[in-house]
Amino acid sequence: MELPRNHFKAAIASGRHQLGLWCSLPGGYAAELVAGSGYDWLLFDTEHSPSDPIGVLSQLQAAAAHDVSSIVRPASNDPVLIKRMLDVGAQTLLIPYVQTREEAEAAVAAMRYPPRGIRGVSGLTRATRFGRVPGYATKAESELCLLVQVETGFALDRLEDIASVEGVDGVFIGPADLAASLGFPGEPDRPEVVAAVENAIARIKAAGKPAGLLTPNIGFARRCIELGTLFTAVGIDAGVLARGSEALVRNFR
């Protein structure tokens, strides 16, 4: 059995834009519902979602039947959490709150087996197809993709150092946390925040790495794609459900 190809990693490495949807609703049922919607990738969140590796497992299984790539965000830059997400079969991880080059390097190490990293070895995980992928330990790294999330003013000051780390495949900007860090909590559309995001996109591109973003603001999403983001999430499943249900009820109230 061959190691599954990471189509998301190949796409952003070749400069092909990938459109995504953020998934904060836990469990496989909601994941299956949106997996066939036509997005290039889904982000299964465990930082701001009541999910865990068991929940992520069901989401990955649900999405596997569809032509969509799965990305998982662990709750933190923790080698144990990273190891568990990789073992259940995630091939692309988005690591939140990466502040320095050293933290980016730690994330890279957690993604890799010794001697290049510190990932613990188990030969009977879902990632190895339960031991059916020959040489998984030596092949896995080629199809794993690491995205790091830059979401504070402190991190932006160190953006080039973070982006230059070998093994970082893309840099994601978090506008909501960035807005709070810059003194505008809950105001990601503030001109100062927008300017910081646009500047960060340019700097990530100049560093030779793909840039990514989450924004439900359609106009701003289009603007960021024009500026060069290569992986752009344009909505959150819970937000789509909440705003859609509100819009429906307004027709009758």
Long-range contacts (C-beta under 8 A, 24 or more apart in sequence): 1-129, 1-132, 1-133, 1-134, 2-133, 3-133, 3-136, 3-139, 3-140, 3-142, 3-143, 4-91, 4-143, 5-143, 6-69, 6-91, 6-92, 6-143, 6-144, 6-145, 7-69, 8-40, 8-41, 8-69, 8-71, 8-91, 8-92, 8-145, 8-231, 9-91, 9-92, 9-143, 9-144, 9-145, 9-169, 11-40, 11-230, 12-145, 12-169, 12-170, 12-210, 12-230, 12-231, 13-169, 13-210, 15-230, 16-230, 17-225, 17-229, 17-230, 17-231, 17-232, 18-69, 18-230, 18-231, 18-232, 19-232, 19-233, 19-234, 20-71, 20-214, 20-231, 20-232, 20-233, 20-234, 21-233, 21-234, 21-235, 21-236, 21-237, 22-214, 22-233, 22-235, 22-236, 22-237, 23-49, 23-59, 23-236, 23-237, 24-48, 24-49, 24-236, 24-237, 24-238, 25-49, 25-237, 25-238, 25-241, 26-50, 26-51, 26-55, 26-59, 27-51, 27-55, 27-58, 27-59, 28-58, 28-59, 28-61, 28-62, 29-62, 30-237, 31-58, 31-59, 31-62, 31-63, 32-62, 32-63, 32-65, 32-66, 34-237, 35-62, 35-63, 35-65, 35-66, 35-68, 36-66, 36-68, 39-68, 40-68, 40-69, 41-68, 41-69, 41-70, 41-71, 41-92, 41-231, 42-68, 42-69, 42-70, 42-71, 43-71, 43-72, 43-73, 43-94, 43-214, 43-233, 44-70, 44-71, 44-72, 44-73, 45-73, 46-72, 46-73, 46-74, 46-75, 46-81, 46-85, 47-73, 47-74, 47-75, 47-76, 47-96, 53-81, 53-84, 53-85, 53-88, 56-85, 56-88, 56-90, 57-88, 57-89, 57-126, 60-88, 60-89, 60-90, 60-126, 71-147, 73-149, 77-103, 77-106, 77-107, 77-110, 78-110, 79-106, 79-109, 79-110, 79-118, 79-119, 82-107, 82-110, 82-111, 82-119, 83-110, 83-119, 83-120, 86-111, 86-119, 86-127, 86-140, 86-144, 87-122, 87-125, 87-126, 87-127, 88-125, 88-126, 88-127, 89-125, 89-126, 89-127, 90-127, 91-143, 91-144, 91-145, 92-144, 92-145, 92-146, 92-147, 93-144, 93-145, 93-146, 93-147, 94-147, 94-148, 94-149, 94-172, 95-146, 95-147, 95-148, 95-149, 96-149, 96-151, 96-174, 97-149, 97-151, 97-152, 97-177, 98-148, 98-149, 98-150, 98-155, 98-162, 99-152, 99-154, 99-155, 99-158, 100-155, 100-158, 100-161, 100-162, 101-158, 101-161, 101-162, 101-164, 101-165, 103-162, 104-148, 104-162, 104-165, 104-168, 105-165, 105-167, 107-146, 107-148, 107-168, 108-146, 108-165, 108-166, 108-167, 108-168, 111-141, 111-144, 111-146, 111-167, 112-141, 112-144, 112-167, 113-137, 113-140, 113-141, 116-141, 145-169, 145-170, 146-170, 147-171, 147-172, 147-212, 147-231, 148-172, 149-173, 149-174, 150-174, 150-178, 150-200, 151-176, 151-177, 151-178, 151-181, 152-177, 152-178, 152-181, 153-178, 153-181, 153-182, 153-196, 154-181, 156-196, 156-200, 159-200, 159-203, 159-204, 159-207, 160-203, 160-207, 163-203, 163-204, 163-207, 163-208, 163-209, 164-207, 168-209, 169-209, 169-210, 170-209, 170-210, 170-211, 170-212, 170-230, 170-231, 171-204, 171-207, 171-209, 171-210, 171-211, 171-212, 172-211, 172-212, 172-213, 172-214, 172-231, 173-197, 173-200, 173-201, 173-204, 173-211, 173-212, 173-213, 174-214, 175-213, 175-214, 175-215, 188-215, 188-217, 189-217, 189-220, 194-220, 197-224, 198-223, 198-224, 198-227, 201-227, 201-228, 201-229, 202-227, 202-228
